[in-house]
Structure formats: C-alpha cells, structure tokens
Amino acid sequence: MRAKWNGIVGTILLVCLAGAGCEPKQEPTPLGEEMEREMRLVAPVVGGPSQEFSVEKPPADIPAAVEAAMKDSGVSLVQVGGSDADRWLFGKSLAGRRVLVQILPVYPGRATVKVTVEGGDTLARDLLKNLSTGIGRRVR
C-alpha cells in the first residue's frame, strides 16, 4: 500500500515539476523592439588606444574585410551595428580585451576606419597595431 502511495505522489510531483518548467513564450512588445533597434544604432564605448586611417572604398564594402582581419587577429565578433551614417563592429580578444572598429563615411567612395582597443598596456597597443595592419592590408 505504501509503495502505491509513493508511486502516486511521485507521479503527481513529476507532473507538477514538468508543468512548472513550461512557460509560455513572451511576445516582443513594440517598445522592446524599438529599444533593440536603438541599441544596434549606438556603438559601445571602449576606452584605450585608438588608430584612425582613411580607406578609398565605399563604407558598405569594408565590414567584410574588418571581420576577416578581426578573426585573423584572434578577436571574436560580438556585435555589429550602425546606421546610415556609420557602421561599427564590436568584439573581444582572446585576452578579454574589448575591441571597437568604427567605419565612418567621409564622402562617397571614401571612409575613415577607427580601431579602438581596451587597455593602455603593451598588449593593447600590440593588438591595435596588428588589427589596424590587418584591416589596412585586406581593404587595399
């Protein structure tokens, strides 16, 4: 008799736990969608050494080269965003440094690329130099 009650109580407990773990999926609200769009427009803030250089290509052609250079330098891409005026790519290096690459159009067919690496030590400067050189090589 005791085993029968333990089986029934165990089954009820199992059903209750399974039901408690199932939550309905929340539908995104219009305000939440608008906030996500705005977050993609604003570039993250990264403090540290930066390097800026000019590129003779349309801004739309540059992000693919930047992604490849980031991958070669050991920087994993975390987020991409931008607006009509500019584009930015945000990543993290193998050492945990935050890296921001901004692509700012100057006029049609020409853009400025600004690379910023978090930190002020030798590692950050070496990563900045390596990444800037890689981007410059791939863009040309």
PEBEL-V463949 format. One record per residue. N is the residue number from 1. SS is DSSP state (hx for helix, st for strand, lp for the rest). PHI is phi as a letter, one per 20 degrees, with the letter a starting at -180 (NA if undefined). NEAR is the number of other C-alpha atoms within 8 Angstrom. Layout:
# PEBEL-V463949
n:N ss:SS phi:PHI near:NEAR
n:N ss:SS phi:PHI near:NEAR
This chain:
# PEBEL-V463949
n:1 ss:lp phi:NA near:4
n:2 ss:hx phi:f near:5
n:3 ss:hx phi:f near:6
n:4 ss:hx phi:f near:7
n:5 ss:hx phi:f near:8
n:6 ss:hx phi:f near:8
n:7 ss:hx phi:f near:8
n:8 ss:hx phi:f near:8
n:9 ss:hx phi:f near:8
n:10 ss:hx phi:f near:8
n:11 ss:hx phi:f near:8
n:12 ss:hx phi:f near:8
n:13 ss:hx phi:f near:8
n:14 ss:hx phi:f near:8
n:15 ss:hx phi:f near:8
n:16 ss:hx phi:f near:8
n:17 ss:hx phi:f near:8
n:18 ss:hx phi:f near:8
n:19 ss:hx phi:f near:7
n:20 ss:hx phi:f near:7
n:21 ss:hx phi:e near:6
n:22 ss:lp phi:e near:6
n:23 ss:lp phi:d near:5
n:24 ss:lp phi:f near:4
n:25 ss:lp phi:f near:4
n:26 ss:lp phi:f near:4
n:27 ss:lp phi:f near:4
n:28 ss:lp phi:f near:6
n:29 ss:lp phi:e near:6
n:30 ss:hx phi:g near:6
n:31 ss:hx phi:f near:6
n:32 ss:hx phi:f near:8
n:33 ss:hx phi:f near:9
n:34 ss:hx phi:f near:8
n:35 ss:hx phi:f near:8
n:36 ss:hx phi:f near:8
n:37 ss:hx phi:f near:8
n:38 ss:hx phi:f near:8
n:39 ss:hx phi:f near:8
n:40 ss:hx phi:f near:10
n:41 ss:hx phi:e near:9
n:42 ss:lp phi:e near:8
n:43 ss:lp phi:f near:9
n:44 ss:lp phi:f near:6
n:45 ss:lp phi:e near:4
n:46 ss:lp phi:c near:10
n:47 ss:lp phi:d near:8
n:48 ss:st phi:q near:10
n:49 ss:lp phi:f near:12
n:50 ss:st phi:c near:9
n:51 ss:st phi:c near:9
n:52 ss:st phi:c near:8
n:53 ss:st phi:b near:7
n:54 ss:st phi:e near:8
n:55 ss:st phi:c near:11
n:56 ss:lp phi:e near:7
n:57 ss:lp phi:b near:10
n:58 ss:lp phi:f near:11
n:59 ss:hx phi:g near:13
n:60 ss:hx phi:f near:5
n:61 ss:hx phi:e near:8
n:62 ss:hx phi:e near:11
n:63 ss:hx phi:g near:10
n:64 ss:hx phi:f near:7
n:65 ss:hx phi:f near:11
n:66 ss:hx phi:f near:12
n:67 ss:hx phi:g near:10
n:68 ss:hx phi:f near:8
n:69 ss:hx phi:f near:12
n:70 ss:hx phi:f near:14
n:71 ss:hx phi:f near:10
n:72 ss:hx phi:f near:8
n:73 ss:lp phi:e near:10
n:74 ss:lp phi:n near:8
n:75 ss:st phi:d near:12
n:76 ss:st phi:e near:10
n:77 ss:st phi:f near:12
n:78 ss:st phi:d near:8
n:79 ss:st phi:b near:7
n:80 ss:st phi:c near:10
n:81 ss:st phi:b near:11
n:82 ss:st phi:q near:12
n:83 ss:lp phi:c near:7
n:84 ss:lp phi:f near:5
n:85 ss:lp phi:e near:7
n:86 ss:st phi:b near:10
n:87 ss:st phi:c near:13
n:88 ss:st phi:b near:12
n:89 ss:st phi:c near:14
n:90 ss:st phi:d near:13
n:91 ss:st phi:b near:12
n:92 ss:st phi:c near:13
n:93 ss:st phi:e near:11
n:94 ss:lp phi:f near:8
n:95 ss:lp phi:e near:5
n:96 ss:lp phi:n near:6
n:97 ss:lp phi:e near:11
n:98 ss:st phi:e near:11
n:99 ss:st phi:c near:14
n:100 ss:st phi:c near:13
n:101 ss:st phi:d near:12
n:102 ss:st phi:d near:11
n:103 ss:st phi:d near:14
n:104 ss:st phi:d near:12
n:105 ss:st phi:f near:12
n:106 ss:st phi:e near:7
n:107 ss:st phi:b near:6
n:108 ss:lp phi:g near:6
n:109 ss:lp phi:n near:8
n:110 ss:st phi:b near:13
n:111 ss:st phi:b near:15
n:112 ss:st phi:d near:12
n:113 ss:st phi:d near:12
n:114 ss:st phi:d near:12
n:115 ss:st phi:d near:14
n:116 ss:st phi:c near:14
n:117 ss:st phi:c near:17
n:118 ss:lp phi:f near:12
n:119 ss:st phi:o near:9
n:120 ss:lp phi:c near:8
n:121 ss:lp phi:e near:6
n:122 ss:hx phi:f near:6
n:123 ss:hx phi:f near:6
n:124 ss:hx phi:f near:14
n:125 ss:hx phi:f near:11
n:126 ss:hx phi:f near:8
n:127 ss:hx phi:f near:10
n:128 ss:hx phi:f near:14
n:129 ss:hx phi:f near:8
n:130 ss:hx phi:f near:9
n:131 ss:hx phi:f near:12
n:132 ss:hx phi:f near:10
n:133 ss:hx phi:f near:8
n:134 ss:hx phi:f near:12
n:135 ss:hx phi:f near:12
n:136 ss:hx phi:g near:9
n:137 ss:hx phi:f near:7
n:138 ss:hx phi:f near:9
n:139 ss:hx phi:f near:10
n:140 ss:lp phi:e near:5
